[in-house]
């Protein structure tokens, strides 16, 4: 595993914001739309953590760890989200959302299983499924940007 150092960054966050303010605004608006959808913020943060782990995005992972802690997500869930299948502490809704997160994040390597979608439908309304899908799409967009440009992880 490669360790990212500050000297390895390609672009810093401040430079990115100055260069592409419309991108930041658009993705931030997408995030606000997700937050306003009625989905539990703790649930969407767990999804963002898991996608960021899978994508190896240090910036997004640290950012969403900070948010998760501020939201009061149980420390055990934060610590074990990478092993959610075996941890025994995630609710059926969380498990369905995390399975969906993994399936969509890795869909270039493997087709999205119908069983994962069926489980999601069993736990969430059609509107919630839509916004869960948008959540995964949005964090994957951020992961691709922050990971590719190697933004240094935020301290707080």
C-alpha positions in Angstrom: 0.0 0.0 0.0 1.4 3.4 -1.0 1.4 6.1 1.7 0.4 9.5 0.5 2.5 12.4 1.7 1.7 16.1 1.5 4.5 16.4 -1.1 2.7 13.8 -3.3 -0.4 16.0 -3.8 -1.1 17.0 -7.3 -3.6 19.8 -6.4 -4.6 21.1 -3.0 -8.2 21.7 -2.0 -7.9 25.5 -2.1 -6.5 25.5 -5.6 -9.2 23.2 -6.8 -11.9 25.4 -5.4 -10.4 28.5 -7.1 -10.0 26.6 -10.4 -13.4 24.8 -10.5 -15.8 26.6 -8.2 -18.8 25.5 -10.3 -17.8 21.9 -9.8 -17.6 22.3 -6.0 -20.9 24.2 -6.1 -22.7 21.6 -8.2 -21.5 18.6 -6.1 -22.2 20.5 -2.9 -25.8 21.1 -4.1 -26.1 17.4 -5.0 -25.0 16.6 -1.4 -27.5 19.1 0.0 -30.3 17.5 -2.1 -29.3 14.1 -0.6 -29.3 15.6 2.9 -32.8 17.1 2.3 -34.2 13.8 0.9 -35.2 12.4 4.2 -32.6 9.7 4.4 -30.8 9.4 7.7 -27.6 11.4 7.6 -25.8 8.7 9.7 -26.7 6.1 7.1 -25.4 8.2 4.2 -22.2 9.0 6.0 -21.6 5.2 6.6 -22.1 4.8 2.8 -19.7 7.6 2.0 -17.1 6.1 4.4 -17.4 2.7 2.8 -17.1 4.0 -0.8 -14.1 6.1 0.1 -12.4 3.1 1.7 -13.0 1.0 -1.5 -11.7 3.8 -3.7 -8.7 4.6 -1.5 -9.5 8.3 -1.2 -7.7 9.5 1.8 -9.2 13.0 1.6 -12.8 11.8 1.4 -12.3 9.1 4.0 -10.9 11.6 6.6 -13.5 14.2 5.7 -16.4 11.7 6.3 -14.7 10.3 9.4 -14.8 13.8 10.8 -18.5 14.2 9.8 -19.4 10.8 11.3 -17.8 11.6 14.6 -19.6 15.0 14.8 -22.9 13.2 14.0 -22.3 10.8 16.9 -22.2 7.7 14.9 -21.2 4.8 17.2 -17.5 4.4 17.3 -17.8 0.7 16.7 -19.7 1.3 13.5 -17.1 3.8 12.3 -14.3 1.4 13.1 -16.0 -1.7 11.6 -17.6 -0.3 8.5 -14.9 -2.0 6.3 -16.0 -5.3 7.8 -19.7 -4.6 8.0 -20.8 -8.1 6.9 -19.1 -9.8 9.8 -19.4 -7.1 12.5 -22.9 -8.0 13.6 -23.7 -4.4 14.7 -25.2 -3.0 11.5 -29.0 -2.8 11.1 -30.7 -4.5 8.2 -31.2 -1.1 6.5 -27.5 -0.3 7.0 -26.5 -3.7 5.6 -28.6 -3.2 2.5 -27.3 0.3 1.9 -23.7 -0.8 2.4 -24.1 -3.7 0.1 -25.6 -1.3 -2.5 -22.7 1.1 -2.0 -20.2 -1.7 -2.6 -22.0 -3.1 -5.6 -22.3 0.3 -7.3 -18.8 1.4 -6.4 -17.3 -1.8 -7.9 -19.7 -2.2 -10.8 -16.9 -1.8 -13.4 -15.4 -5.1 -12.1 -18.7 -6.9 -11.4 -22.3 -6.5 -12.5 -24.7 -5.3 -9.8 -26.4 -8.4 -8.4 -30.1 -8.5 -8.6 -30.1 -10.0 -5.1 -28.5 -6.8 -3.7 -31.1 -4.7 -5.4 -33.9 -6.9 -4.1 -32.6 -6.6 -0.6 -32.4 -2.8 -1.0 -36.0 -2.7 -2.2 -37.1 -4.7 0.7 -35.7 -2.2 3.2 -36.3 1.1 1.4 -39.0 2.9 -0.6 -38.5 3.7 -4.3 -37.7 7.3 -3.4 -35.1 6.2 -0.8 -33.5 3.8 -3.3 -33.2 6.7 -5.8 -31.4 8.9 -3.2 -29.3 6.0 -1.9 -28.1 5.5 -5.5 -27.5 9.3 -5.9 -25.5 9.2 -2.6 -23.2 6.5 -4.1 -22.8 8.3 -7.4 -22.0 11.6 -5.6 -19.3 10.1 -3.3 -17.8 8.2 -6.2 -17.5 11.5 -8.1 -15.8 13.2 -5.1 -13.5 10.1 -4.7 -12.5 10.3 -8.3 -11.7 14.0 -8.1 -10.0 14.1 -4.7 -8.2 10.7 -5.1 -6.9 11.5 -8.6 -5.7 15.0 -7.6 -4.4 13.6 -4.2 -5.9 16.3 -2.0 -4.2 16.0 1.4 -6.7 14.7 4.1 -8.3 17.5 6.1 -7.3 17.6 9.8 -10.7 18.7 11.1 
